[in-house]
């Protein structure tokens, strides 16, 4: 049973990492296009659009890298879950207002902001929340506390 939980944790970690790395790729290398997408939501003042979009892009990249390498998995999963909840709320808001613009989520565009995108993000949230509770240790560079067997901790 523990092996199955570790396998699910590894698959969840790599899946969520892939989602965030893929999402961050275009945003980091083409910040002006992502800043324009952020400005369309009209949630932050115009003078804050560039810095907030840059922080978001690099945060997604950092979270993806932490999850790929298995460093601070629970913290990265908690941050990614928080971001996904924010994105879900943003997509529901876009659906309620009937905005109809590109969500700015992934490279290439064509992802309309709305209820379908909120459902997609909800699917992404499930493995992220799994990692908050079961971060796993397989293929992790820094598996965290409790990674050694209990007897070994008392002997050292």
HELIX and SHEET records of a PDB file:
HELIX    1   1 UNK A    2  UNK A   29  1                                  28    
HELIX    2   2 UNK A   31  UNK A   41  1                                  11    
HELIX    3   3 UNK A   46  UNK A   69  1                                  24    
HELIX    4   4 UNK A   73  UNK A   97  1                                  25    
HELIX    5   5 UNK A  115  UNK A  133  1                                  19    
HELIX    6   6 UNK A  150  UNK A  155  1                                   6    
END                                                                             
